[in-house]
Amino acid sequence: MDHYQLGEIRVVEANLFYDVKLDENLVHMNVQGKSYVRNLLGFAINKMKAADVNQILWHGEGATIRKAINCAQIMKRKQRNLYMLTRKGFNRVEEYWEPIHNEAGLDRLKVNKDTDAVAILLSKTPLDRCEHEEGYLGIGEMPPKPTAEVESRSKTVVKAKEGSNRKKVNPKSQQKPNNFVQRRTQHGPLAQSQKRTQTQSSCSKS
Protein backbone atom coordinates (compact mmCIF):
# COMPACT_ATOMS: atom_id res chain seq x y z
CA MET A 1 0.00 0.00 0.00
CA ASP A 2 3.01 2.31 -0.27
CA HIS A 3 1.79 3.58 -3.63
CA TYR A 4 -1.78 4.31 -2.45
CA GLN A 5 -3.50 6.93 -0.34
CA LEU A 6 -6.87 6.70 1.42
CA GLY A 7 -9.67 8.40 -0.45
CA GLU A 8 -13.43 8.09 -0.01
CA ILE A 9 -14.97 6.24 2.95
CA ARG A 10 -18.54 4.94 2.90
CA VAL A 11 -20.47 3.50 5.85
CA VAL A 12 -23.20 1.01 4.95
CA GLU A 13 -25.42 0.21 7.94
CA ALA A 14 -27.36 -3.04 7.92
CA ASN A 15 -31.14 -2.66 7.65
CA LEU A 16 -32.07 -5.65 9.80
CA PHE A 17 -35.80 -4.81 9.89
CA TYR A 18 -36.39 -4.22 6.21
CA ASP A 19 -39.33 -6.67 6.21
CA VAL A 20 -41.05 -5.37 9.37
CA LYS A 21 -43.55 -2.54 9.34
CA LEU A 22 -42.07 0.16 11.57
CA ASP A 23 -44.02 2.97 13.17
CA GLU A 24 -43.69 6.53 11.93
CA ASN A 25 -42.77 7.74 15.43
CA LEU A 26 -40.15 5.03 15.90
CA VAL A 27 -37.49 5.99 18.48
CA HIS A 28 -33.91 5.03 17.57
CA MET A 29 -31.51 4.34 20.46
CA ASN A 30 -27.92 4.21 19.18
CA VAL A 31 -25.81 2.90 22.05
CA GLN A 32 -22.30 4.37 22.26
CA GLY A 33 -19.29 3.20 24.23
CA LYS A 34 -19.47 6.09 26.72
CA SER A 35 -23.24 5.93 27.16
CA TYR A 36 -24.58 5.23 30.65
CA VAL A 37 -27.20 2.49 30.90
CA ARG A 38 -29.19 4.46 33.48
CA ASN A 39 -29.44 7.51 31.22
CA LEU A 40 -30.37 5.43 28.18
CA LEU A 41 -33.11 3.55 30.01
CA GLY A 42 -34.53 6.70 31.60
CA PHE A 43 -34.84 8.39 28.22
CA ALA A 44 -36.29 5.32 26.47
CA ILE A 45 -38.85 4.51 29.17
CA ASN A 46 -40.12 8.10 29.21
CA LYS A 47 -40.45 8.03 25.42
CA MET A 48 -42.48 4.81 25.50
CA LYS A 49 -44.92 6.33 27.99
CA ALA A 50 -46.14 8.71 25.28
CA ALA A 51 -49.40 7.68 23.63
CA ASP A 52 -48.12 8.30 20.08
CA VAL A 53 -44.95 6.20 20.51
CA ASN A 54 -45.41 2.47 19.95
CA GLN A 55 -41.94 1.21 19.02
CA ILE A 56 -38.33 1.70 20.04
CA LEU A 57 -35.30 0.27 18.24
CA TRP A 58 -31.99 -0.35 20.03
CA HIS A 59 -28.78 -0.37 17.96
CA GLY A 60 -25.40 -1.76 19.03
CA GLU A 61 -22.18 -2.27 17.11
CA GLY A 62 -18.92 -3.97 18.04
CA ALA A 63 -18.13 -3.43 21.71
CA THR A 64 -21.56 -1.88 22.41
CA ILE A 65 -23.57 -4.96 21.40
CA ARG A 66 -23.71 -6.34 24.95
CA LYS A 67 -24.80 -2.97 26.36
CA ALA A 68 -27.58 -2.58 23.79
CA ILE A 69 -28.90 -6.07 24.53
CA ASN A 70 -28.84 -5.40 28.29
CA CYS A 71 -30.78 -2.15 27.88
CA ALA A 72 -33.46 -3.82 25.76
CA GLN A 73 -33.79 -6.78 28.14
CA ILE A 74 -34.08 -4.56 31.22
CA MET A 75 -36.74 -2.48 29.50
CA LYS A 76 -38.62 -5.64 28.51
CA ARG A 77 -38.63 -6.82 32.14
CA LYS A 78 -39.89 -3.45 33.40
CA GLN A 79 -42.65 -3.17 30.78
CA ARG A 80 -44.22 -6.58 30.32
CA ASN A 81 -46.70 -5.39 27.67
CA LEU A 82 -43.99 -5.16 24.97
CA TYR A 83 -43.14 -7.46 22.10
CA MET A 84 -39.43 -7.99 21.48
CA LEU A 85 -37.50 -9.05 18.39
CA THR A 86 -33.69 -9.35 18.23
CA ARG A 87 -31.76 -9.62 14.98
CA LYS A 88 -28.01 -9.75 14.34
CA GLY A 89 -25.98 -8.76 11.30
CA PHE A 90 -23.03 -6.53 10.44
CA ASN A 91 -22.24 -2.99 9.33
CA ARG A 92 -19.76 -2.41 6.53
CA VAL A 93 -17.17 0.31 6.07
CA GLU A 94 -15.98 0.69 2.47
CA GLU A 95 -12.55 2.28 1.99
CA TYR A 96 -11.41 3.42 -1.45
CA TRP A 97 -7.66 3.71 -1.99
CA GLU A 98 -6.35 5.87 -4.82
CA PRO A 99 -2.91 5.52 -6.52
CA ILE A 100 -0.51 8.27 -5.48
CA HIS A 101 1.05 8.43 -8.94
CA ASN A 102 -0.56 7.58 -12.24
CA GLU A 103 1.65 4.59 -12.72
CA ALA A 104 0.77 1.91 -15.21
CA GLY A 105 -1.08 -1.07 -13.76
CA LEU A 106 -2.31 0.61 -10.56
CA ASP A 107 -6.07 0.69 -10.20
CA ARG A 108 -8.38 2.03 -7.56
CA LEU A 109 -8.71 -0.37 -4.61
CA LYS A 110 -11.77 -1.09 -2.47
CA VAL A 111 -11.38 -2.50 1.07
CA ASN A 112 -14.39 -3.76 3.03
CA LYS A 113 -14.37 -3.84 6.84
CA ASP A 114 -17.31 -5.59 8.51
CA THR A 115 -18.32 -5.05 12.14
CA ASP A 116 -20.84 -7.15 14.05
CA ALA A 117 -24.11 -5.34 14.81
CA VAL A 118 -27.37 -6.00 16.63
CA ALA A 119 -30.82 -4.42 16.52
CA ILE A 120 -33.57 -5.03 19.10
CA LEU A 121 -37.11 -3.88 18.41
CA LEU A 122 -39.55 -3.30 21.28
CA SER A 123 -43.14 -2.75 20.24
CA LYS A 124 -46.50 -2.19 21.92
CA THR A 125 -48.26 -3.65 18.89
CA PRO A 126 -47.91 -7.27 17.73
CA LEU A 127 -45.12 -8.09 15.28
CA ASP A 128 -46.84 -10.03 12.55
CA ARG A 129 -45.09 -12.97 10.90
CA CYS A 130 -42.21 -12.84 13.42
CA GLU A 131 -43.51 -15.26 16.07
CA HIS A 132 -41.37 -18.15 14.86
CA GLU A 133 -38.05 -16.30 14.78
CA GLU A 134 -35.37 -17.21 17.31
CA GLY A 135 -35.10 -13.73 18.80
CA TYR A 136 -38.83 -13.19 19.27
CA LEU A 137 -40.46 -12.72 22.69
CA GLY A 138 -44.17 -12.11 23.15
CA ILE A 139 -46.09 -10.43 25.94
CA GLY A 140 -45.31 -12.05 29.28
CA GLU A 141 -42.18 -13.81 27.96
CA MET A 142 -39.10 -12.60 29.78
CA PRO A 143 -35.52 -12.59 28.46
CA PRO A 144 -33.08 -14.95 30.18
CA LYS A 145 -31.55 -13.85 33.46
CA PRO A 146 -27.80 -14.04 34.17
CA THR A 147 -26.63 -17.56 34.96
CA ALA A 148 -25.41 -18.63 38.42
CA GLU A 149 -21.85 -18.71 37.09
CA VAL A 150 -22.04 -15.05 36.07
CA GLU A 151 -23.51 -14.09 39.46
CA SER A 152 -20.77 -15.97 41.33
CA ARG A 153 -18.11 -14.22 39.27
CA SER A 154 -19.61 -10.83 40.07
CA LYS A 155 -19.62 -11.65 43.80
CA THR A 156 -15.99 -12.76 43.59
CA VAL A 157 -15.03 -9.47 41.94
CA VAL A 158 -16.81 -7.50 44.68
CA LYS A 159 -15.03 -9.44 47.43
CA ALA A 160 -11.69 -8.92 45.72
CA LYS A 161 -12.30 -5.17 45.55
CA GLU A 162 -13.27 -5.05 49.22
CA GLY A 163 -10.12 -6.93 50.18
CA SER A 164 -7.95 -4.58 48.17
CA ASN A 165 -9.28 -1.58 50.14
CA ARG A 166 -7.95 -2.88 53.45
CA LYS A 167 -4.91 -1.08 54.82
CA LYS A 168 -1.70 -3.07 54.94
CA VAL A 169 0.05 -2.96 58.32
CA ASN A 170 3.78 -2.73 58.32
CA PRO A 171 5.14 -5.37 60.73
CA LYS A 172 7.94 -3.01 61.78
CA SER A 173 5.39 -0.44 62.95
CA GLN A 174 3.58 -2.91 65.22
CA GLN A 175 4.16 -2.66 68.96
CA LYS A 176 6.81 -5.00 70.22
CA PRO A 177 5.75 -7.72 72.67
CA ASN A 178 6.07 -7.17 76.42
CA ASN A 179 8.55 -10.02 76.95
CA PHE A 180 10.95 -8.29 74.58
CA VAL A 181 10.67 -5.04 76.54
CA GLN A 182 11.27 -6.88 79.81
CA ARG A 183 14.28 -8.61 78.33
CA ARG A 184 15.80 -5.26 77.36
CA THR A 185 15.22 -3.78 80.82
CA GLN A 186 16.89 -6.80 82.45
CA HIS A 187 20.06 -6.43 80.41
CA GLY A 188 20.08 -2.64 79.94
CA PRO A 189 22.38 -0.04 81.60
CA LEU A 190 19.85 0.67 84.34
CA ALA A 191 19.68 -2.98 85.32
CA GLN A 192 23.50 -3.23 85.43
CA SER A 193 23.78 -0.14 87.68
CA GLN A 194 21.18 -1.62 90.04
CA LYS A 195 23.18 -4.86 90.26
CA ARG A 196 26.38 -2.91 91.11
CA THR A 197 24.60 -1.00 93.89
CA GLN A 198 23.29 -4.23 95.39
CA THR A 199 26.83 -5.78 95.31
CA GLN A 200 28.44 -2.78 97.04
CA SER A 201 25.82 -2.73 99.78
CA SER A 202 26.31 -6.44 100.48
CA CYS A 203 30.11 -5.95 100.75
CA SER A 204 29.75 -3.07 103.19
CA LYS A 205 27.48 -5.15 105.41
CA SER A 206 29.99 -7.96 105.51
C-alpha positions in Angstrom: 0.0 0.0 0.0 3.0 2.3 -0.3 1.8 3.6 -3.6 -1.8 4.3 -2.5 -3.5 6.9 -0.3 -6.9 6.7 1.4 -9.7 8.4 -0.4 -13.4 8.1 0.0 -15.0 6.2 2.9 -18.5 4.9 2.9 -20.5 3.5 5.8 -23.2 1.0 5.0 -25.4 0.2 7.9 -27.4 -3.0 7.9 -31.1 -2.7 7.7 -32.1 -5.6 9.8 -35.8 -4.8 9.9 -36.4 -4.2 6.2 -39.3 -6.7 6.2 -41.0 -5.4 9.4 -43.5 -2.5 9.3 -42.1 0.2 11.6 -44.0 3.0 13.2 -43.7 6.5 11.9 -42.8 7.7 15.4 -40.1 5.0 15.9 -37.5 6.0 18.5 -33.9 5.0 17.6 -31.5 4.3 20.5 -27.9 4.2 19.2 -25.8 2.9 22.1 -22.3 4.4 22.3 -19.3 3.2 24.2 -19.5 6.1 26.7 -23.2 5.9 27.2 -24.6 5.2 30.7 -27.2 2.5 30.9 -29.2 4.5 33.5 -29.4 7.5 31.2 -30.4 5.4 28.2 -33.1 3.6 30.0 -34.5 6.7 31.6 -34.8 8.4 28.2 -36.3 5.3 26.5 -38.9 4.5 29.2 -40.1 8.1 29.2 -40.5 8.0 25.4 -42.5 4.8 25.5 -44.9 6.3 28.0 -46.1 8.7 25.3 -49.4 7.7 23.6 -48.1 8.3 20.1 -45.0 6.2 20.5 -45.4 2.5 20.0 -41.9 1.2 19.0 -38.3 1.7 20.0 -35.3 0.3 18.2 -32.0 -0.3 20.0 -28.8 -0.4 18.0 -25.4 -1.8 19.0 -22.2 -2.3 17.1 -18.9 -4.0 18.0 -18.1 -3.4 21.7 -21.6 -1.9 22.4 -23.6 -5.0 21.4 -23.7 -6.3 24.9 -24.8 -3.0 26.4 -27.6 -2.6 23.8 -28.9 -6.1 24.5 -28.8 -5.4 28.3 -30.8 -2.2 27.9 -33.5 -3.8 25.8 -33.8 -6.8 28.1 -34.1 -4.6 31.2 -36.7 -2.5 29.5 -38.6 -5.6 28.5 -38.6 -6.8 32.1 -39.9 -3.5 33.4 -42.7 -3.2 30.8 -44.2 -6.6 30.3 -46.7 -5.4 27.7 -44.0 -5.2 25.0 -43.1 -7.5 22.1 -39.4 -8.0 21.5 -37.5 -9.1 18.4 -33.7 -9.3 18.2 -31.8 -9.6 15.0 -28.0 -9.7 14.3 -26.0 -8.8 11.3 -23.0 -6.5 10.4 -22.2 -3.0 9.3 -19.8 -2.4 6.5 -17.2 0.3 6.1 -16.0 0.7 2.5 -12.5 2.3 2.0 -11.4 3.4 -1.4 -7.7 3.7 -2.0 -6.4 5.9 -4.8 -2.9 5.5 -6.5 -0.5 8.3 -5.5 1.0 8.4 -8.9 -0.6 7.6 -12.2 1.7 4.6 -12.7 0.8 1.9 -15.2 -1.1 -1.1 -13.8 -2.3 0.6 -10.6 -6.1 0.7 -10.2 -8.4 2.0 -7.6 -8.7 -0.4 -4.6 -11.8 -1.1 -2.5 -11.4 -2.5 1.1 -14.4 -3.8 3.0 -14.4 -3.8 6.8 -17.3 -5.6 8.5 -18.3 -5.0 12.1 -20.8 -7.2 14.1 -24.1 -5.3 14.8 -27.4 -6.0 16.6 -30.8 -4.4 16.5 -33.6 -5.0 19.1 -37.1 -3.9 18.4 -39.5 -3.3 21.3 -43.1 -2.8 20.2 -46.5 -2.2 21.9 -48.3 -3.6 18.9 -47.9 -7.3 17.7 -45.1 -8.1 15.3 -46.8 -10.0 12.5 -45.1 -13.0 10.9 -42.2 -12.8 13.4 -43.5 -15.3 16.1 -41.4 -18.2 14.9 -38.1 -16.3 14.8 -35.4 -17.2 17.3 -35.1 -13.7 18.8 -38.8 -13.2 19.3 -40.5 -12.7 22.7 -44.2 -12.1 23.1 -46.1 -10.4 25.9 -45.3 -12.0 29.3 -42.2 -13.8 28.0 -39.1 -12.6 29.8 -35.5 -12.6 28.5 -33.1 -15.0 30.2 -31.6 -13.9 33.5 -27.8 -14.0 34.2 -26.6 -17.6 35.0 -25.4 -18.6 38.4 -21.8 -18.7 37.1 -22.0 -15.0 36.1 -23.5 -14.1 39.5 -20.8 -16.0 41.3 -18.1 -14.2 39.3 -19.6 -10.8 40.1 -19.6 -11.7 43.8 -16.0 -12.8 43.6 -15.0 -9.5 41.9 -16.8 -7.5 44.7 -15.0 -9.4 47.4 -11.7 -8.9 45.7 -12.3 -5.2 45.6 -13.3 -5.1 49.2 -10.1 -6.9 50.2 -8.0 -4.6 48.2 -9.3 -1.6 50.1 -7.9 -2.9 53.4 -4.9 -1.1 54.8 -1.7 -3.1 54.9 0.0 -3.0 58.3 3.8 -2.7 58.3 5.1 -5.4 60.7 7.9 -3.0 61.8 5.4 -0.4 62.9 3.6 -2.9 65.2 4.2 -2.7 69.0 6.8 -5.0 70.2 5.8 -7.7 72.7 6.1 -7.2 76.4 8.5 -10.0 76.9 11.0 -8.3 74.6 10.7 -5.0 76.5 11.3 -6.9 79.8 14.3 -8.6 78.3 15.8 -5.3 77.4 15.2 -3.8 80.8 16.9 -6.8 82.4 20.1 -6.4 80.4 20.1 -2.6 79.9 22.4 0.0 81.6 19.8 0.7 84.3 19.7 -3.0 85.3 23.5 -3.2 85.4 23.8 -0.1 87.7 21.2 -1.6 90.0 23.2 -4.9 90.3 26.4 -2.9 91.1 24.6 -1.0 93.9 23.3 -4.2 95.4 26.8 -5.8 95.3 28.4 -2.8 97.0 25.8 -2.7 99.8 26.3 -6.4 100.5 30.1 -5.9 100.7 29.8 -3.1 103.2 27.5 -5.1 105.4 30.0 -8.0 105.5 
